[in-house]
Structure formats: structure tokens, C-alpha cells
Amino acid sequence: MKRIDVENRTIFVGLSGSHSYGLSRPDSDYDYRGVFIAPKKYYLGYDKIEQKDKGWDEPGLFPFLDGNQDTVIYELRKIIHLLSGANPNVLELLWLRDYPFINDVGKYLISYRDLFLSKKVKHTYVGYAFAQIKKMETHRKWLLHPPKKKPVPEDFGIEDETPLTKEELNAFLEYLYNLIRGKIEFLEESEQLYKLLTADIDFKGVLKQYTLPNETLEYTQKLTNSRKDFIRLLQKSQSYQGALREWKAYISWQENRNPVRAEMEKKSGFDLKHGMHCIRLLRSGLEILKTGELTVDRRIAGDADDLKAILRGDRTYAEVMQMAEDLVTEMDIVYPESNLPHRPNLEEINQLCIEIVEMQGWN
């Protein structure tokens, strides 16, 4: 959809990112996030759209979005799905202080924001925080022990064979995932295992991200009726492709780093921005569990100065990691005592989605 068509059906646009957290600096970018409702053909026909995240140099209705590449406007069903899953980056959009544009339909959605809060926030906020830690640890490893050369197949014992490509690896791992899922799908006593495998964790993603451990090779061979040499090549190829992926990420990181951020990272020994976001996410999740409210602006929450101290490099890597560990421990204690429901009421959320689409109209 063209920008102007999306903006014509937009119900709100909010200012997010560092400006919404009260942590912006003079050079901080303006991040805008919003919601629109697609026209009838996207609901009843074959056309699909989930979000508008580019094309902001096209003619439009909102001048503040002109040329801004840090803008995403989600289609209603996409954002409802993310909200129901307690996605931290999306939940906060319903608790912003600054909405450069909002209409009555947008206000109606925001009035039901509590409907999306549940104990799931513990898992999603911790998950997003640990993603920041993962990035922080990766960058720290690159700072302290940078890769010396681009990996080659011979480094992984692949000498007389051609390593499996990424596409070949993914195709086989998809097959392996479906085999395992099929073996437990109809076993009544394995209902919990099936739910864990297909819903609670991204087992398919885990398979693709991590190399098959040695102890699983024999089982994998028997399960798939594969040759031993193929399974061993699979493992070696996974290791090689993983190392190659990290090498490319390292080169991209080196080439695209913000110079000021890179200098601060060099002095402190870790990525300060990732460290700050890790603590912000954990504190926000803890506050939701305790109070049933989401406070986006950290000046109101009372820890903006503390988070800025992390950004300045006033906290060591060890201190930030200890802060994160303490917050996770506190969340474990608060979680069973929280008054929030274990999961959102999907029937009510579905009804809300219908009401909002009807309010907007098809035209």
C-alpha cells in the first residue's frame, strides 16, 4: 500500500524509542510507530499486508513522517497478535505519552490496553532482555578476542566434500523437526511435550541456530534413515555455516558501527546501549507484574538517571550483569504473587478487533 493510503486509515501514530523513554540526546533519531486498518480486500481477498515500514519519501498526510526511515505503522491484526503475545516493543505503544496523531478509534483501542497485560510479560521481557545480553556478549567477545580470519570448510574437517549450503541445512532440519513433531502428535501421554515443541518454544529455530550435539547424531541418523557420513557432514556443515554467519556479522559490525558508540564500547568493554536496554526491559517487566501498569517514560518510573549512567559508561560490565541477574531473581519471586491473569482473554481481544474494524469502516 502507498503511504497516503496507509495514513488515510491510520488510527494513531506514537513517538517511541529514546524520546518516549526520556533518554534521548540531541542527536537521537525520532522513532514513530502506529496502527492502521487495512481496507476490505485485505480482510476478505488474497491481498496481505502486515505493516508499512518504508516509502516515507512518498507524498503523505503527516509531515512529521516525511523522509523518516525509523517509522513502522502496523496493520491492526498484526499488532493485535503481537500485543496478545506480550511483545515488549509493541505493548509500550499503548502507554506512550506523545501521540502526534490519534483519532477516536485509536483512543478506543488504547482504552482497552489492560486487556493485553498478563503474566506472559515475565517470559517476553526476560527473553528480550537476554537478547540484548546476547548481543552485548557477542560484541564483548569481538572486542576482546576478534576473529582472525574468515572460516573455511577445512577448519571444520570438511576437506574432500562440499559443505551443505544454508538452504540444504534448513531443508533437512525442517524435515527433522516435522519427523519429531509427527512422532509425538498423536500420543495422548505426550500432550505437554507436543505443546512445548509446537507452541511454547521455537524448536525449529533452535534446530537451525545450534549445531547438533554429538550425543544426538546416532538418534538423528536412525530417525531419518540417513547415512552416518551424511549426518556427520550435517554437523560439520552446521558448525561451518554458523562460524561463517558470525564472521559476516563481525565484518558488518566493524563497518557499520556508530563512531561515538564504538569509542564508548571500546573504553567500557561492552555495548552500553544494549546493557541499558536490558535493564530497562527487566525493570519494566517487573513493574508490570507488580502494578499491572506499564511505565514507558523512565523519568516517571524514577530510574532515567540510572539508565543514563549505564549509557555514559559509569557502570561496569560486571555491575550490569549483576543488576540483570538480581532483576530476574526478583521477577521469579513476584511472578506467582502477581494479580495479572496467566494469559490474555483471546475471546475478548478478538471481539475488540472486530469492533475496531467496524468503527473504522471498510471504505
N, C-alpha and C positions, 0 to 999 in steps of 0.2 A: 504494500500500500504506500501511496505517496504521503509525504509528510503532512500536507494540508488535510488529507482525508483522515489521517490518524488524529490530528489535532482537533478536527471538527467533532470527533467522537470521544475526545478525552474528558475524563471526569475529574481528574486532578493531576497536578504536577507539583512535586515537592523538592525542596533543596536538601540534598543528603550529603554524605561524606563528611569531611573535616569541618565544614561550615555548620552542619547540623549537630556535630559533637561538641562544638565550642572549642575546637582545637586548631582552627585554621590559622595560617600565616599569610602575610601579604601576597606571597606567590602561589597560594593554594588554588587548585582548579575548582571550578564550580560543577558539582555533580548533580544532575537532575534525574529524578525517577518519577514515573507517573503511571496512570492506568487509563486505557481506553477500551471501548466496547466495539467489537467488530460488527460490520453490517450483516444483514440476514444471510447472504450467500456463504459467509464463513461459518455460520452455525448449521445451515441446512444443506449446503452444497459440498463440493470436493475441495474448495479452496481452504488453505490453512494459513494461519498466522499466529505467532506466539508473542512477538514483540517487535518494536521498531527501535533499532539501535544504530542506525546510520542514515545518511541522507539529510542531515540537518543544515546543509547548504542549499536545499531546495526552498522555494517560496513557502512560507508558513504563516500561522496566526500569532505565534508567541515570539516576540522579538528577542526575549532573553535566551531563546534556544538557538538563535542564528549562529551557525558555524560551530556550535558546541559539540565536540565529539564524545564528551562524557555524559551522554544522555541516553536513557533507556525508558521507553514507555511500553509497559506490558499490556497484553490483551487480558481482559477480565478473568477468563477461565484459567489462564496461565498463572496469574497472580493468586487466584483463589487456591489453586493447587499448591503453590509454594507457601502461602500463608497457613494452609491446613497442615503442612509438614513442618511448621515452626521454623522456616528458613530465616535465620537472623538478619540477613541483608534485606529481606522483604518485610518482615514483621515491623521493623522500625519505621517503615514508610507511613504506617497508620498512627504514629505517635510523634511526627515531626512538628516543629513549631512554625515553620515557614512554608506556606503553600503559595507560590507565585500565581497559581491558577487553581481554583476549585469551584465546582458547581454543586447544586443541591444533591445530585446523585452521588458525587464524591463524598459529600458530608454524610450522606446516609450510610455508605459503606464504612466510613470511619466510626460512625456511631455504634457499629457492631464489632468494633475491634477486639473487645474482650472475648468474643466468641472463638477467636483463634489461639488463645492462650491455653496451654496445657502443660503437663509435666514433661512433654516431649522436649521442651526447651532445654532441659538438662543435657540431653543427648546431642541436640543440634548445636547448642552454644559451645559445649565442650569439644564437639567434633570440629567446628570451625576454628576454635582456639588452637587445637592441636594441628590443624592445617597451617596456621601461622607459625607454630613451633617447628613444624617440619621444614618450612621454607627457611626459617631462622637457622636451624641446624645445618641445612644444606649449604647456605651461604657461608656460615661459620667454617664448615669443612673446606669450602673452596678458598676462603681467606687464609686458613692455617695450613692446609695441605692441598694446594691447587693441582688439578690433573696435569701430568707432564706431557702426555701425548694423546692423539686420537686413538681409540681402541681399534684393533684389527682382529679378524677371526682367529688368527694363530694364538692370540693371547688367551683364548678360551679352549684351546685344544682342537680347534677346527682347522685341519690342515689339508686333508685330501678330499674334503667335501665342501659344498657350497652351503653357507648357513641359511637356515629358513628365513624368509622375509617376514616383516612385521605382519603382512596380510596372511601369510601361511600360518604363522603362530596363532594369530587371533582366530582364524577359522578352526584350527584344531582345538583350541581352548574353549571355543563356543560349543563345539561338538562334545568335549569332555563335560562341560557344565550341563548340557542337556541330558547326557547319559546319566549323570549322578542325580539330577533332578527327577528324571523318569523312573529311576530305581526306587525312589522313596515316595513318589507322589501318591501311590495308592495303598501305602502301608498305614493302616489306622494308628498303629502304635508310634509311627514316626511323624505324626501331625506337627509336633512342635519343631522337629528338625526341618521339615518341609517349609514351615513358615519362616524359620531362621534363614534358610537357604534362598528363598524366593522373595522375601519381603523385608526382613529385619536388617540384613546386611547385603552389600553389593558383592556377592560371592563371585560373580562373573568378573567384576572389576579387580577383585583380589587375585584371581587366577591370572589375569593379564598383567598385573603390576609386579607380582612376585614370582621368582623362579621356583619351579617345582623342587621341593627338598628331596634329598637322596632317599629318605625312607618311604616316599610315595611313588617312586619310579616303578617298582615291581607291580604295585597295585594298578597304577595307570596303564601299564603295559597289558595286564590281564583284562582290565575293564574295557579297553579299546581294541583288543586283539592286534596290537601293534608289535612290530619287531623291536628287539632290545636296542639295536643300533639306532632306530628312529627315535625312540624315547630318550636315549642319551643325547642325540643330536638336538632334540627339542630342548632339553635342559641347557645345553651349551649355547644354543641359539638365543634362548631367553636371556641368559647372562650377557651375551654379546650385545643383543639389541638394547638391553637395559643400560649397559655401560655407554653405548653409542648415544642413546637418548640423553643420558646425563651429560655427556661431552657436549652435545649440541646445546643443551640448556646452559651449560657453563660458558660457552662461547657467546651465546646470546646475552647472557647476564653481563659479561665483560663489555660487550659492545654497546649495550643499551642502558647502562646504569646512569642514574642521575648523578652528576659530578659531586654535588654537595652531599647527597645521601651516601655516596660511595666513600667520601672522605670521613664522614662520621662513622660509617661502618668499619672502616679501617682502624680508626682510633679506638673504638669501643670493642671491636672483635665480634660484633653481631649486628644484624639488621634491626635498628632501633624502631622503625615503623612497624615491622612485624611483631616485635616484642610488645609495643604499646597496644596494638590491636588485639593481641592475645589476652592481655589483662583486661582491656575494655570489654571484650566479649564475655569473659568469665564473670566479671562483676555484674554485667547486665543480666546474664542468665540467672545468677544468684539472686539479684533484686527481684526478678520476675517471680521466682519460686517463693520468695519471702512475702512480697507485697501484692502480687497479681497485677503489677503495673510495670510498664517499660519506660524508662527514662533515657531518652536518646541524648539530650544535651547534658554533657558531663559536668558543666558548671552548676546545673541544678542538682545533679547527683552528688556533687561535692568533691569529685576526685579529678577535676580537669588539670589542676596544677601538678598533681602526682603523675598523671599520664604525660603531661608536657615534660616533666623531669626525665621520664624514660626516653622521650624523643630527643632531649638535649644530651643524652648520654650520662646522666647523673646516676643511673642505676647500672650495676654490673650485670653481665650475663647470668651469673650465679644467683644474683638477687631476683632478677626477673623470673627465672625458672623456679625459684623457691616460692615466689608470690603465686605463680600459676599452680604449683602443687598444693599450696595451702587453700587456694580458692576451690580447687576440685574437691579436696577433702571436705570443705565446708558445704559444698553442694551435695555431697553424698549424705551428709547429716541432715540437711534441710529438706531434701527431696521427699522422704516419707512423711514429713510433717506438713508439707505444702497443702494448701486448700484448693489448689488447681486440680481440675479433672485429669485423669491419666491420659486422655486423648480428647481431641475436639469432637463436638457433636456434628458429624458429617451430614446428617439429615437437615439440621438447621442451616448449615452452611450452604447446602445445595438449594434450599428454599430461598436463602438470601441472594444467591447468584441469580436465580430466576427472577426475583423481584427487581433486582438492579437492571437486568436486561430489559424487562418490561418497562421500567421507568425511563430508560434511555430511548426505547423505541427502535424499530427496525430501520427507519429511513435515515 
